[in-house]
Amino acid sequence: MSAVKVFFSSSHSTLNDELQAWLGHVETTILNISMDSNEYGHCLVLLHEPGAGRRYTAQVFFSSRHSSLETTANDGLLQGRPGGHQLVAVGSNQYGHCLCVIREA
C-alpha cells in the first residue's frame, strides 16, 4: 500500500535535516518524489511503500543561480556515497533553486 510523506520548510537546510531524520529511521521503498517552491518555502513530497525494507540517503542543495546549483550539486554528489536507484526533484522561487537527490543506500 502506497503512502505519501510531506516535508515543508522555508529553509533548505531545515528541509534537509528533517528529510535526513525521517530517512534515518524508516525502511520503505520510495517510488517517486516531487518538489514545489514558492515565497513561503519548499514542499517536498515522497510517494513510498512503507515497510518495504530499503534504506536511503539524501542530499538537498540550494543556490540563487542555476549555474551555481549545478556546480554545487555535482561537487556534493561526488563526495556522496554511490548508491542504487536515484530520484531527483527541483523547486524554484524568487530566492533561488532547491534540488533534492535521494539515493538507495
Backbone bond lengths (Angstrom), bond angles and torsions (degrees), N, CA, C in turn:
res aa  C-N    CA-C-N  psi(-1)  N-CA   C-N-CA  omega(-1)  CA-C   N-CA-C  phi
1 M - - - 1.440 - - 1.527 108.78 -
2 S 1.297 117.09 129.72 1.459 122.47 -179.33 1.516 111.48 -81.97
3 A 1.326 114.73 154.81 1.456 122.51 176.61 1.523 108.07 -145.30
4 V 1.318 116.61 164.76 1.453 120.71 173.90 1.521 109.02 -116.04
5 K 1.314 115.13 149.19 1.459 123.15 171.98 1.522 105.33 -124.41
6 V 1.335 116.23 126.13 1.458 121.60 -176.76 1.524 109.35 -113.66
7 F 1.317 115.34 130.45 1.460 122.62 174.94 1.521 107.26 -118.23
8 F 1.333 117.03 140.10 1.456 120.54 175.15 1.517 108.90 -143.48
9 S 1.332 115.19 136.40 1.454 119.90 175.46 1.515 109.77 -158.95
10 S 1.316 115.51 149.32 1.465 120.14 174.15 1.529 110.56 -80.18
11 S 1.316 116.59 -8.12 1.470 122.13 -178.71 1.526 110.13 -120.20
12 H 1.332 116.10 127.91 1.471 118.71 177.84 1.524 111.50 -64.46
13 S 1.324 118.00 -32.71 1.466 119.47 179.77 1.529 111.10 -70.16
14 T 1.328 118.10 -36.93 1.459 120.88 175.11 1.518 110.44 -66.75
15 L 1.324 116.36 -40.90 1.459 120.98 175.93 1.525 110.03 -57.46
16 N 1.309 116.52 -45.36 1.468 121.72 178.07 1.528 110.63 -59.81
17 D 1.330 117.07 -47.19 1.467 120.90 -177.93 1.525 111.61 -62.45
18 E 1.340 116.90 -43.38 1.461 120.39 -179.86 1.531 111.29 -66.86
19 L 1.312 116.82 -40.00 1.463 121.01 177.40 1.523 110.68 -64.29
20 Q 1.328 117.23 -45.54 1.469 121.42 179.34 1.527 111.03 -60.65
21 A 1.327 116.41 -42.62 1.470 120.31 -179.68 1.526 110.61 -63.01
22 W 1.323 117.25 -43.95 1.466 120.47 180.00 1.523 110.94 -65.37
23 L 1.339 116.67 -46.64 1.464 120.10 -179.95 1.526 111.80 -63.13
24 G 1.328 116.52 -27.94 1.457 120.96 -178.75 1.515 114.47 -70.55
25 H 1.331 117.66 -17.50 1.461 117.79 -177.93 1.532 114.64 -126.83
26 V 1.331 117.80 12.93 1.469 119.42 176.83 1.527 110.57 -121.15
27 E 1.297 114.70 152.18 1.453 121.62 167.87 1.515 105.56 -118.42
28 T 1.308 116.21 122.88 1.448 121.47 -172.99 1.518 108.48 -157.96
29 T 1.293 116.51 173.38 1.459 121.74 169.61 1.513 106.91 -117.12
30 I 1.324 116.38 116.42 1.458 120.98 178.69 1.519 107.49 -84.82
31 L 1.315 115.62 123.04 1.460 122.10 -177.07 1.520 112.34 -93.71
32 N 1.329 116.47 -35.72 1.457 120.54 -176.16 1.518 108.69 -162.56
33 I 1.339 116.26 155.90 1.459 121.10 174.03 1.520 108.56 -135.26
34 S 1.322 113.99 153.82 1.457 120.51 178.89 1.524 107.98 -147.33
35 M 1.333 116.65 146.11 1.454 120.58 177.65 1.517 109.47 -134.78
36 D 1.313 114.72 140.84 1.452 121.54 173.70 1.518 106.86 -133.19
37 S 1.316 116.59 140.17 1.458 120.85 -179.26 1.517 109.37 -128.44
38 N 1.336 115.27 146.54 1.454 120.95 174.27 1.524 108.20 -145.77
39 E 1.313 117.54 -169.01 1.461 120.44 -175.97 1.529 112.70 -65.39
40 Y 1.339 118.21 -13.65 1.466 121.44 -179.81 1.520 113.25 -93.66
41 G 1.333 117.56 -18.23 1.452 119.69 179.18 1.510 113.27 148.68
42 H 1.319 114.71 -156.03 1.460 122.55 -175.12 1.522 109.26 -119.73
43 C 1.334 116.34 132.20 1.458 122.92 177.65 1.529 107.69 -114.71
44 L 1.323 116.01 116.98 1.461 122.61 -179.69 1.522 107.79 -111.94
45 V 1.336 116.55 129.03 1.462 121.74 -179.11 1.522 109.12 -122.41
46 L 1.319 115.68 130.48 1.456 121.84 176.74 1.519 108.79 -113.08
47 L 1.325 116.83 128.11 1.457 122.38 170.14 1.523 105.80 -95.15
48 H 1.333 116.37 123.69 1.467 118.62 -173.85 1.516 111.14 -146.50
49 E 1.323 114.36 167.41 1.459 122.72 175.19 1.527 107.68 -114.21
50 P 1.332 116.60 101.19 1.472 120.35 -177.19 1.531 112.76 -58.72
51 G 1.338 114.82 144.82 1.449 120.81 174.56 1.514 115.46 75.40
52 A 1.298 117.74 11.99 1.464 120.37 -176.54 1.522 113.00 -81.89
53 G 1.332 118.90 -5.43 1.452 121.22 169.38 1.510 118.42 88.51
54 R 1.313 119.69 16.46 1.465 119.82 177.44 1.518 110.02 -106.93
55 R 1.325 114.43 154.26 1.467 121.32 178.01 1.528 107.91 -116.82
56 Y 1.335 115.64 148.16 1.459 121.45 -176.68 1.518 110.83 -134.79
57 T 1.315 114.21 156.63 1.459 122.03 168.82 1.515 106.69 -121.79
58 A 1.325 116.09 158.84 1.460 119.80 -178.29 1.519 109.92 -142.43
59 Q 1.302 114.50 154.75 1.457 122.11 173.35 1.521 107.06 -136.17
60 V 1.335 115.79 132.86 1.458 121.59 176.92 1.525 107.05 -115.98
61 F 1.306 115.87 126.23 1.461 122.60 -178.81 1.525 109.26 -117.40
62 F 1.329 116.65 149.95 1.466 120.89 178.04 1.520 108.64 -143.73
63 S 1.322 115.08 142.29 1.467 120.79 173.69 1.518 109.00 -155.86
64 S 1.305 115.29 150.00 1.463 119.76 177.75 1.521 111.72 -77.77
65 R 1.336 117.77 -12.93 1.465 121.53 179.55 1.522 109.69 -126.58
66 H 1.323 116.49 139.16 1.468 119.42 -178.54 1.522 111.95 -63.58
67 S 1.332 117.61 -35.44 1.469 119.30 179.61 1.529 110.88 -67.37
68 S 1.308 116.64 -36.82 1.465 120.03 177.06 1.521 111.28 -70.24
69 L 1.339 116.33 -35.06 1.463 120.12 177.87 1.522 110.21 -61.32
70 E 1.312 116.40 -43.25 1.470 119.97 179.08 1.521 110.81 -59.89
71 T 1.321 117.19 -46.64 1.464 121.62 -179.39 1.526 111.07 -64.42
72 T 1.337 116.35 -47.24 1.464 121.37 -179.43 1.526 111.14 -61.19
73 A 1.321 116.30 -45.93 1.464 120.16 -179.38 1.525 111.28 -64.96
74 N 1.315 117.65 -45.22 1.463 119.90 -179.97 1.523 111.55 -62.86
75 D 1.331 117.69 -40.72 1.465 120.95 176.52 1.527 110.56 -62.55
76 G 1.335 116.60 -43.97 1.452 120.76 179.77 1.514 112.90 -66.43
77 L 1.320 116.82 -38.70 1.460 120.43 179.62 1.525 111.54 -67.45
78 L 1.312 117.56 -32.52 1.468 120.65 176.10 1.521 111.54 -65.36
79 Q 1.333 116.48 -32.54 1.463 121.29 -179.62 1.519 112.38 -82.45
80 G 1.320 116.73 -20.78 1.460 121.41 -178.88 1.510 112.00 -74.55
81 R 1.298 113.78 164.50 1.461 120.69 178.79 1.521 109.51 -78.82
82 P 1.329 118.33 128.79 1.458 118.88 176.69 1.524 110.36 -61.92
83 G 1.295 115.63 143.47 1.450 119.45 -179.51 1.503 110.46 -137.91
84 G 1.302 114.93 -169.38 1.452 121.40 179.40 1.519 110.82 -84.88
85 H 1.314 114.54 -124.30 1.458 122.50 -177.20 1.530 111.11 -53.52
86 Q 1.346 116.82 136.03 1.458 121.93 -179.47 1.520 110.62 -125.22
87 L 1.328 115.59 143.91 1.458 123.22 177.75 1.519 108.81 -128.41
88 V 1.333 116.64 145.30 1.459 121.60 -177.01 1.522 109.86 -132.84
89 A 1.335 115.94 140.28 1.469 121.70 173.40 1.517 108.06 -141.07
90 V 1.328 116.30 145.44 1.461 120.96 179.44 1.524 109.72 -136.39
91 G 1.317 115.19 145.47 1.459 121.95 174.93 1.510 108.93 -139.75
92 S 1.315 116.45 147.79 1.462 121.06 -178.74 1.519 110.02 -131.58
93 N 1.321 115.14 146.31 1.458 121.52 172.08 1.528 108.87 -142.51
94 Q 1.309 117.11 -170.10 1.458 119.86 -175.53 1.531 112.92 -67.02
95 Y 1.337 117.73 -14.09 1.456 121.11 179.65 1.520 112.97 -91.69
96 G 1.329 116.84 -23.16 1.454 119.35 -179.71 1.512 112.58 154.52
97 H 1.328 114.58 -155.06 1.460 122.51 -173.58 1.526 109.88 -123.20
98 C 1.330 115.91 134.85 1.450 122.53 179.15 1.526 108.24 -116.98
99 L 1.319 116.92 127.97 1.454 123.63 -177.20 1.514 108.87 -122.95
100 C 1.317 116.78 130.52 1.462 122.69 177.16 1.519 108.63 -117.85
101 V 1.332 115.88 129.87 1.454 122.27 174.93 1.515 107.62 -121.26
102 I 1.320 116.73 124.04 1.465 122.14 177.42 1.521 107.23 -115.26
103 R 1.344 114.88 130.53 1.469 121.44 -178.95 1.513 109.73 -122.62
104 E 1.322 114.89 142.30 1.449 119.03 171.17 1.513 108.24 -69.63
105 A 1.331 115.89 130.91 1.475 120.74 -175.84 1.514 110.96 -80.60
